[in-house]
Amino acid sequence: MDNKLPTSGSFRIHRPAFPMKPLLFLLASLSFSPVAISSAAEFWLDLAEGEEITEAKVLDDLATAGVVYVGEAHTIARHHALQLHLLRQLAARGVPLVLCLEQLEARAQPVLDRYNRGEIDYDTLVRESDWAKKWKNYLDYRPLCEFAHANQIPLRALNAPAEVIRAISRGGGLAQLPAEQRATLPPDIVTDDPVYERMMNDQLAVHMVMDPAKLRSVFEAQVARDEAMAENIVAGRRDHADDKARTAFVLIGSGHVRYGHGTASRVRRREPGIIERIVLMTESGQLQLSETEKAATREVSVSHAALREIGRPPGDYLNVLPLAAAAAAKPDRPN
């Protein structure tokens, strides 16, 4: 992608077969005129207003939310640096927080609780939760976890069991899931979501091996994951000794929350009236694919017109990162 926002036509994208990297259609649903993105400066955009905004104002607003989703491309280091920066800043403002992690399965919560209580260190958490085998870049989350631990911010694991999600996507959907596996998921799973399903199908088309006949099963697997994460976010906000609701600071793939769909919509169903904020970040040429991943993808076009049908911006705030070459030369963000 070049360093200007698109003015018309469609996006052309490449993504690896696994893990799926969500699309970031920058400002596709907004009506203001595009502006050039500097290759050297980092800045914030208010996606509702279509205007640049200061970080201080972003933080002022995030501090009012019951849940803050910080959508990521899982393997971009600067995404994790910004997540840590925002977490630090909200903690410094006295916001009561719970750090919620897509990157850990909910069944690891007993181990995570021992970490929360200070009984084990990060390395023991990784070993006893088998995190290294289940999430290849688990070390990217160490600074976030250790900051939270040092500042009495509890951690909450969100994700559904990986083998259950695979069974749904490969085995014919939720209806074919064995009872013992179905019992690991929330009882209330709503798959009637045509707009989200259409968005997901557009994203899945980048995979060379995707069989159109299996799209429904893959979508149901995505929804099952969203529902599980939503249930754990809602529970995590209140599962504390003081029994007061905390702001959920959620580290999650942006495809699960963009346009308020996915996990975000399922949290709203469980907790009507909750104030949510969705923070997105540009990839800015920093997503690196292996040759194997490149070979497993195809070029796909998604029109702006199709995205405008959604009728809402992709998030609340967008952090525009420097392009890859400029980012390499830029010093780390201060604590």
N, C-alpha and C positions, 0 to 999 in steps of 0.2 A: 504494500500500500504506500502511495507517495505521501508527501507531507501536507496535503490539502484535504479538506473535507469534500466529499463528493457533491457535485451539483445536480446531477441527473443520472438516469440510466440505472445500473445495478452494480452490486458488489460482486467481485469474483474472489473466491476464497479457496484456501487449501487447509485441511485439518487432518491430523493423524487418525488412524482407525481406533486406537485405544491408548490412553484414555481420551474420550471425546472432549475437545477444546471448544467451548461455546463461542458463538459468533458475537462480535461487537459491532453492531451496525450504528456507527457514530451519528447521533442526532438525526436519524433517518425519519423520525416522526415529528420533527420540529419544522417550523415554517420560516425561521429567520435566515438571513443570508449567511453563507459559509464564510469562514475566515481562515487565513493561513495559520498553520500551527508552526510555531518556532521549533527549530531543531535543538535549541539550547536551553529553553526555558520550560519550567514546569508550572502549570497553572490550573485553576479550578473553573469549571463551568457549572452554572445552575441550569439544569436541563429543562426545568419548568419555565424559567424566565428567558432562556436562550441568551444569557449574559455571563460574562466573566464575574467571578465572585471571590472574595478574599477567603483564605483558609480560616481566619478567625470567625467569620460569619458562618461558614460551613460547620465549624465545631459548635458554635452557639446553638445551631439548629439541631445537630446530632444529639446534643446533650438533653434535648427535650423528648427524645424518642423512647419508646418501650423496646424497640428492636432496631438495630443497625446492621444491615447486611453489607458486608464489604466483599463484593464479587471479585473473583480472581481468575486468572489463567494459572493453573496450579504450579507450573514450573518457572514462572517469571520471578526472579529474585526481588526486583524492585516493587512488585506487587506486595510481597511479604514485608518489605521495608516500610511501605506506606501503611500497611495494616498495623504494624508495631507502633509507628508514629502516632496514628490516630488513637490507638488503645492507650498509649502513654498520655496523650493530651486530654482525653476524656477522664482518665483516672486522676490526673492533676486537677481537674475541675471538680472533683468530688462526686462524679457520677457513680452510683453503685452498679457494678458490672458483673456479668457472668460471661466468660469466654466460651463460645459454642463452636465446636469443631466438626465440620463435615468429614474431616480426614480420619476420624476415629469412629469405629462402630460402637453403638450404644451398649452392647454387651460388655465392652471394656470399662464401663463406668465404675464398677467396684475397684478396679485397679486405679482408675483416675481419682477416685475418692481417697485412696491411700496417698496418692501424690498431693491432693488438695490438703490433706491433714499433715503433710510433711513427714510421712513415714517412709517414703521412698524418694529417690531422685529421678531425674529425667531418664537416665540410661536404664534404670530398673523398670520404669513405666514402659519404655519402648520394648524391652525384653519380655515383660510379663503380658503385655497386650498384643505381642507379635506384630507390632506396628511396622517394622522395617519390611516385612514380607507383604503387607497389605497396602502400603502407601510408599512408593519408591522414594519420594523426596521428603520423607518425614522430618529430616534434619532442618528443613527450611522453617519448621514451626517451633523449633527449640527456643529461639529468643522470645517468641510470643508466650509460650507456655511458662518459661522461667520468669518473665516479667510478671505475668499474672500470679504465679505462685508467690513471688517475693512481695507482692502488693495485696495479698489476701483476696484476690479475684478468683472465685471458683471456676473450674473448667468443667464443661459438659460435653460428652460425646454424643453425636447426633445420628450417625448413619445406620442403615439397615444392614443385616448380614450380607456380605458380598455373594455368598453362594445362593441365597434366596433371590436376590435381584437377578442373578444369572439364570436361575431356574425359571423365573417369569419370562425373561426375554427370549430364552431359547426353547422353552417348553410349552409355548402356546398361550401364555398370558396368565392372569391371576386365577381364572377359573380352573386351570389344570394344576394349580399348586397343591402339593400334598398338605393335609390338615396340620401336620406338625410344623411345617414351614410357614403356613398361613398364620399360625398362632404367634409368630415372631413379629408380625406387622400390626399396625393399628387396625381395629375392627372396622373403622369408617374410612374407606378409600374411595374417593370420587374420581372416576375416570371419564365422566361426561364433561369434557372441557375442549370444545372444538377449536378454539383459537390457539390454545397452548399446543394441542395436538398438531395443528397445521405448522406452527412454528418449529416444533420438534422434528416433524417430517422433513422440513426444508433443511434443517441442520444435519440430519442423518444422511441426507443425500450425498454428502461429501465423501462418504465411505465407499470405497470401491466394491467391498464385499456385501454391502447392504442389500438384502433381498426385499423388494417392495412388499411381498406377501407377509413379511415378518414385522413390518413397521408397527402394527397395532400392539404386538406383544412387547416390543421394545419401548413403546410409549407407556404401556401399563407398568413396565419395570421402572421407568423414570418417575411416574406418579407414585408408585409404592415407596420409592426412596424419598420423594418430596414429603409424603404423608408422615413417614417415620421421622424425618428430620423436624418437621413442624411440631409433631407431638412432643419431641424432646426439647425443642426450643421453649415451648409453652411451659412444660414441666420444669425446665431448668431455671426459668425466671423466678420461680417461687419455692424451689426445693432447697431452702436454706434455714439455718437455725433461727434467724430473726423473722422468718416467714413474710418478709417484705419483698415485693416484686422488684427485681433488678432489671437493668437494661441489658438485653441480650446482644452481645457484640459477636456477630456470626461470620466466621470465615467459611466461604462457600463458593463453589464454582458459579460464575456469573450467569450461566445458562439456567440455573435453578431459581433465579429471582428476577431476571430482566423483564421489564414491562410489568412488574408486579405479579407475574404468573408463578407457577411452580410452587416451591416451598413457601414463598411469601403469601400467596393466596390462601394456602392451607393453614397458615398461622392466623390469618385474618378470620377464617371460618371458625377456628377454635377460640379465638379471643377477639370478638367483635369490638370495634372501636380502638384497637391498639394503634398507637402512632408508630409508623414504620418509616425508615429512611433507607434508600438503596444507593450505595456508593459504587460506582464503576471506575475502571482504570483502562486507559488505552494500552494496547500491546506495543505499539510504536516500534515495530521491527525487532522486538526482543524475544519473541517466541521462536525457539530453535527446534526444528524437527530433524530427526535422524533420517538417513536415507531409506530405511525400512518404512518409517512413517510416511515419508513423501510418496513412496511407491504405492502405498495403500490408500491414497486419496485421489479424488478427481476434482476438476474445476466445476463450480456450481455458481449459478447466478440467482440472486434473490432481489426482486425489484423493490424500489422505494415505495411504489404504490401498494404493494402487498403489506409492507410494514406499517404504512400510514393507516391501514384499516384497523390496526390495533387501537388507535385513538388515544394513546398516552405515550409520554416519553419513556425511554428504556430504563431510566432511573431518576433519582433526585439530583445527584451530583456526579460529575465526571472529572476525574483527575487526568489531565493531559500530560503524559510523561514525555521527556525528551526522546528523540529518535535514538536508536541503539548506539550509534557512533558517539553522539553527544553524551549519552548516559555513561558510557565507559570512561569518559574523561571527567565526569562530574564527581566530586567527593560525596561520601555517604551523608545521608540526612542526619543532622545532629539529633541527639536524644531529647 
